Amino acid sequence: MTDLRLAMLGLGSVAQAFLRLLAQKSDDLAPHRISLKLVGVATRSRGIAANPAGLDLAQLLEIGAAGQPVDNLNNGRRFADSLEFVQNIQADVLLECITLNPASGQPAIDYISAALQRGLHVITANKSAPAFALARLSDLARRQKKAFLYEATVLDGTPVFSFVRDTLPATKILGFRGILNSTTNFVLTAMEEGLPPEDALRQAQALGIAEANPDYDLDGWDSAAKTAILVNALMSGSTTPDQIARTGIRHLTTRTVIEAARQGRRFKLLSEAVWRDNHPVARVLPRMVPLTNPLAHVSGTSAAITLITDTLGEVTLHLHEGEVPQTAYGLLADLITVIKSHYAK
Ligand SMILES: NC(=O)c1ccc[n+]([C@@H]2O[C@H](COP(=O)([O-])OP(=O)(O)OC[C@H]3O[C@@H](n4cnc5c(N)ncnc54)[C@H](OP(=O)(O)O)[C@@H]3O)[C@@H](O)[C@H]2O)c1
């Protein structure tokens, strides 16, 4: 048995779902002969808990769900803040699940950079760092012979990056179009059913799928961040969310959405990218998609991406009704990739 020590940044919906999934999937992890231990968790406002012997997951989940401070579980060194935590915690893998910052990618970039420099593998569900610093952090990870993985950032953990990396050899991604933001898709679907946008957003928030700041969903920032990651990872781009042409869905009314549906079209917030003059060009905008297009049938919390390839033509990955557990699975899948690539006997 090899011990693998996990440290976690954030204890919100995604981090908690990941910890629950870890407990549920212990039998599937057993053949890897790895003993997983969560040795620390840092939050923004609820303190930091570390325990080299491993935190009690059931207790942590109870505290997480109740929104209580985690400090009481501390049984080790005390850390002043999240940066000190990543710079010093004795761990092998950092799971980064903090709030999205689509304006600069910070502080996630600094945390991930510090962890990689210390020789930790990093797995993130947060788009911030891969959207702003993918090339730099991937390069650092390569030099350190560690992994920097981010499958959970797009399509809630459905394999998109590993799908291209591991199963599409000798393939060029010519472009993509996708519905990448579940919250706006949920809101647009509910508006088509007659709900005012504010009520639809409240329902999305209750499901835990909306960003902590829902403006990031409605104004297209979350989609722009995902689009930037896809362009950088799959089309060798070097863009950032602020460089992606972006229009959100705020200007759409329930009446406009219903009227479009009467004409056989559905409003969808699309992320699109193509090559132009040897450069990938991307944008995020609401489009009226005809019902003959498969993306018109991606409704509610579902999400989908059509990859345009030079080998298989168009390949569509569609996650039906993704929610937080699916994002948690993206983290688990990345963790298993790390185990297989770095700890397999
Ligand atoms: N929810 C989804 O369906 C989904 C899907 C894909 C990706 N994601 C991404 O996953 C990440 C987490 O999402 P979530 O829904 O779990 O968010 P959440 O429920 O709002 O939780 C965010 C967590 O991050 C912590 N945090 C924020 N800044 C921090 C810092 N500087 N240091 C340490 N902890 C910090 C918060 O601490 P406090 O508890 O003190 O506030 C909180 O525990 C986000 O980046 C989101 O974009 C979410």
The ligand as a Tripos MOL2 file, in Angstrom:
@<TRIPOS>MOLECULE
LIG
   48    52     1     0     0
SMALL
NO_CHARGES

@<TRIPOS>ATOM
      1 N1        -20.8200   23.9250   -8.8420 N.am      1 LIG1
      2 C1        -20.6250   23.4110  -10.0570 C.2       1 LIG1
      3 O1        -21.5180   22.7950  -10.6440 O.2       1 LIG1
      4 C2        -19.2770   23.5440  -10.7220 C.ar      1 LIG1
      5 C3        -19.0280   22.8520  -11.9030 C.ar      1 LIG1
      6 C4        -17.7480   22.9290  -12.4850 C.ar      1 LIG1
      7 C5        -16.7760   23.7230  -11.9060 C.ar      1 LIG1
      8 N2        -17.0790   24.4200  -10.7610 N.ar      1 LIG1
      9 C6        -16.0280   25.2620  -10.1880 C.3       1 LIG1
     10 O2        -15.5670   24.6540   -8.9810 O.3       1 LIG1
     11 C7        -15.1650   25.6690   -8.0430 C.3       1 LIG1
     12 C8        -15.9100   25.4250   -6.7360 C.3       1 LIG1
     13 O3        -17.2980   25.5120   -6.9850 O.3       1 LIG1
     14 P1        -18.3430   25.3470   -5.7930 P.3       1 LIG1
     15 O4        -19.6720   25.2550   -6.4430 O.co2     1 LIG1
     16 O5        -17.8910   24.2950   -4.8550 O.co2     1 LIG1
     17 O6        -18.1810   26.7880   -5.0980 O.3       1 LIG1
     18 P2        -18.6710   27.2140   -3.6380 P.3       1 LIG1
     19 O7        -19.7210   26.2800   -3.1460 O.co2     1 LIG1
     20 O8        -18.9600   28.6590   -3.7220 O.co2     1 LIG1
     21 O9        -17.3560   26.9800   -2.7350 O.3       1 LIG1
     22 C9        -16.1800   27.6900   -2.9340 C.3       1 LIG1
     23 C10       -15.2400   27.3310   -1.8170 C.3       1 LIG1
     24 O10       -13.9930   27.9920   -2.0690 O.3       1 LIG1
     25 C11       -13.5290   28.5660   -0.8390 C.3       1 LIG1
     26 N3        -12.5930   29.6330   -1.1420 N.ar      1 LIG1
     27 C12       -12.7510   30.7640   -1.8620 C.ar      1 LIG1
     28 N4        -11.6120   31.4650   -1.9130 N.ar      1 LIG1
     29 C13       -10.6910   30.7550   -1.2050 C.ar      1 LIG1
     30 C14        -9.3230   30.9430   -0.8850 C.ar      1 LIG1
     31 N5         -8.6660   32.0020   -1.2850 N.pl3     1 LIG1
     32 N6         -8.7060   29.9910   -0.1220 N.ar      1 LIG1
     33 C15        -9.3610   28.8980    0.3000 C.ar      1 LIG1
     34 N7        -10.6610   28.6650    0.0180 N.ar      1 LIG1
     35 C16       -11.3140   29.5770   -0.7230 C.ar      1 LIG1
     36 C17       -14.7990   29.0290   -0.1510 C.3       1 LIG1
     37 O11       -14.5350   29.2360    1.2250 O.3       1 LIG1
     38 P3        -15.7020   29.6260    2.2700 P.3       1 LIG1
     39 O12       -16.3950   28.3250    2.5480 O.co2     1 LIG1
     40 O13       -15.0030   30.1850    3.4210 O.co2     1 LIG1
     41 O14       -16.5860   30.6210    1.5280 O.co2     1 LIG1
     42 C18       -15.6890   27.8200   -0.4300 C.3       1 LIG1
     43 O15       -15.4650   26.7900    0.5100 O.3       1 LIG1
     44 C19       -15.4980   27.0190   -8.6790 C.3       1 LIG1
     45 O16       -14.3430   27.5580   -9.2320 O.3       1 LIG1
     46 C20       -16.4910   26.6660   -9.7940 C.3       1 LIG1
     47 O17       -16.3940   27.5350  -10.8960 O.3       1 LIG1
     48 C21       -18.2790   24.3390  -10.1590 C.ar      1 LIG1
@<TRIPOS>BOND
     1     1     2 1
     2     2     3 2
     3     2     4 1
     4     4     5 ar
     5     4    48 ar
     6     5     6 ar
     7     6     7 ar
     8     7     8 ar
     9     8     9 1
    10     8    48 ar
    11     9    10 1
    12     9    46 1
    13    10    11 1
    14    11    12 1
    15    11    44 1
    16    12    13 1
    17    13    14 1
    18    14    15 2
    19    14    16 1
    20    14    17 1
    21    17    18 1
    22    18    19 2
    23    18    20 1
    24    18    21 1
    25    21    22 1
    26    22    23 1
    27    23    24 1
    28    23    42 1
    29    24    25 1
    30    25    26 1
    31    25    36 1
    32    26    27 ar
    33    26    35 ar
    34    27    28 ar
    35    28    29 ar
    36    29    30 ar
    37    29    35 ar
    38    30    31 1
    39    30    32 ar
    40    32    33 ar
    41    33    34 ar
    42    34    35 ar
    43    36    37 1
    44    36    42 1
    45    37    38 1
    46    38    39 2
    47    38    40 1
    48    38    41 1
    49    42    43 1
    50    44    45 1
    51    44    46 1
    52    46    47 1
@<TRIPOS>SUBSTRUCTURE
     1 LIG1         1 GROUP 0 **** ****
